[in-house]
Amino acid sequence: MQLVLNVLWLVLVGFWMALGYIIAGLICCVLIVTIPWGIASFRIASYVLWPFGREAVEKPGAGIPSMLGNVVWIIVAGWWLALGHIFTSIALAITIIGIPFAWANLKLVPISLFPLGREIVSSDRAFGY
């Protein structure tokens, strides 16, 4: 079932949102000082491409530096990407088949705003099974 959901996700919204994260990551890497944010953006792009079966969990030990980095990220690219998730979820919610994908897209908004201090793990590992 995860494969079917991921393929539909990729076709409907995953490719375009991942492209947004890749562009943000490239811009951050060009600016050199913001390379850590670029790496985080690429990590989230891979998650946005294939989200079902994986979770974004808080990294143990992430503290004040991650919080301060997230403030910079919101200013540079986070709010644009969050708006992208919101607008695509509205478009997906118009159709009945798109409602679960719209909900999944809304669950990505906090990750798009606060990517530092998180890691992507399989769903099995995230819930301790």
C-alpha positions as a printed NumPy array, in Angstrom:
array([[  0.   ,   0.   ,   0.   ],
       [  2.889,   2.37 ,   0.769],
       [  4.217,   1.882,  -2.753],
       [  0.877,   2.833,  -4.307],
       [  0.542,   5.878,  -2.058],
       [  4.107,   6.987,  -2.764],
       [  3.695,   6.643,  -6.541],
       [  0.428,   8.622,  -6.504],
       [  2.047,  11.197,  -4.227],
       [  5.041,  11.514,  -6.536],
       [  2.804,  12.133,  -9.551],
       [  0.37 ,  14.52 ,  -7.852],
       [  2.601,  16.692,  -5.685],
       [  5.874,  15.07 ,  -4.62 ],
       [  7.961,  15.928,  -7.658],
       [  7.012,  19.617,  -7.655],
       [  7.465,  20.138,  -3.932],
       [ 10.79 ,  18.284,  -3.98 ],
       [ 11.878,  20.551,  -6.825],
       [ 11.138,  23.552,  -4.587],
       [ 13.307,  22.086,  -1.835],
       [ 16.1  ,  21.332,  -4.289],
       [ 16.05 ,  24.915,  -5.59 ],
       [ 16.121,  26.242,  -2.008],
       [ 19.01 ,  23.872,  -1.22 ],
       [ 20.986,  24.991,  -4.253],
       [ 20.512,  28.642,  -3.339],
       [ 21.643,  27.921,   0.22 ],
       [ 24.725,  26.039,  -1.029],
       [ 25.675,  28.862,  -3.399],
       [ 25.621,  31.31 ,  -0.495],
       [ 28.269,  29.133,   1.263],
       [ 27.431,  30.344,   4.783],
       [ 24.043,  28.631,   4.529],
       [ 25.35 ,  25.214,   3.39 ],
       [ 23.919,  23.445,   6.497],
       [ 20.467,  24.686,   5.484],
       [ 21.088,  23.479,   1.938],
       [ 21.902,  19.996,   3.22 ],
       [ 18.735,  20.012,   5.351],
       [ 16.752,  21.107,   2.308],
       [ 18.092,  18.207,   0.226],
       [ 17.244,  15.792,   3.054],
       [ 13.673,  17.075,   3.175],
       [ 13.448,  16.928,  -0.631],
       [ 14.11 ,  13.185,  -0.486],
       [ 11.43 ,  12.855,   2.188],
       [  8.922,  14.891,   0.179],
       [  9.528,  12.685,  -2.867],
       [  8.684,   9.442,  -1.023],
       [  7.014,  10.237,   2.356],
       [  4.814,   7.242,   3.09 ],
       [  6.524,   4.7  ,   5.328],
       [  8.885,   7.309,   6.789],
       [  8.585,   9.878,   9.559],
       [ 10.414,  13.033,  10.551],
       [ 11.318,  12.816,  14.237],
       [ 13.15 ,  15.197,  16.517],
       [ 16.836,  14.47 ,  16.807],
       [ 17.992,  13.838,  20.348],
       [ 20.44 ,  16.477,  21.459],
       [ 19.238,  19.149,  19.036],
       [ 19.07 ,  22.317,  21.037],
       [ 19.585,  26.043,  20.776],
       [ 21.732,  25.981,  17.6  ],
       [ 18.996,  24.093,  15.739],
       [ 16.377,  26.525,  16.999],
       [ 18.422,  29.542,  15.885],
       [ 19.122,  27.86 ,  12.548],
       [ 15.401,  27.296,  12.054],
       [ 14.788,  31.027,  12.529],
       [ 17.232,  31.762,   9.694],
       [ 15.639,  29.002,   7.574],
       [ 12.137,  30.474,   8.006],
       [ 13.385,  33.837,   6.776],
       [ 15.351,  32.418,   3.819],
       [ 13.094,  29.683,   2.443],
       [ 10.827,  28.065,   5.017],
       [  7.787,  30.241,   4.64 ],
       [  7.833,  29.905,   0.836],
       [  7.911,  26.139,   1.075],
       [  5.218,  26.108,   3.767],
       [  2.984,  28.2  ,   1.508],
       [  3.656,  25.723,  -1.294],
       [  2.46 ,  22.878,   0.918],
       [ -0.641,  24.82 ,   1.954],
       [ -1.611,  25.777,  -1.609],
       [ -1.054,  22.276,  -2.988],
       [ -3.049,  20.765,  -0.134],
       [ -5.95 ,  23.09 ,  -0.963],
       [ -5.767,  22.015,  -4.598],
       [ -5.616,  18.336,  -3.607],
       [ -8.539,  18.65 ,  -1.181],
       [-10.874,  19.648,  -4.003],
       [-11.055,  16.033,  -5.198],
       [-12.137,  13.119,  -3.029],
       [ -9.106,  11.011,  -3.917],
       [ -6.811,  13.926,  -3.101],
       [ -8.038,  14.466,   0.461],
       [ -5.598,  11.986,   2.09 ],
       [ -2.755,  13.549,   0.112],
       [ -3.878,  17.023,   1.151],
       [ -3.755,  15.92 ,   4.782],
       [ -0.283,  14.405,   4.293],
       [  0.821,  17.641,   2.645],
       [ -0.384,  19.684,   5.628],
       [  1.623,  17.411,   7.929],
       [  4.759,  18.531,   6.041],
       [  4.241,  22.233,   6.869],
       [  5.981,  22.079,  10.293],
       [  8.911,  20.236,   8.732],
       [  9.193,  22.855,   6.013],
       [  9.313,  25.581,   8.663],
       [ 11.602,  23.832,  11.19 ],
       [ 13.875,  21.334,   9.376],
       [ 16.924,  21.525,  11.625],
       [ 16.967,  19.214,  14.614],
       [ 14.967,  16.525,  12.818],
       [ 15.893,  13.307,  11.1  ],
       [ 14.003,  11.116,   8.657],
       [ 13.502,   7.518,   9.829],
       [ 11.315,   4.617,   8.757],
       [  7.888,   4.524,  10.378],
       [  8.771,   1.279,  12.145],
       [ 11.741,   2.914,  13.853],
       [  9.824,   6.115,  14.636],
       [  7.221,   4.315,  16.717],
       [  9.63 ,   1.861,  18.345],
       [  8.348,  -1.358,  16.697]])
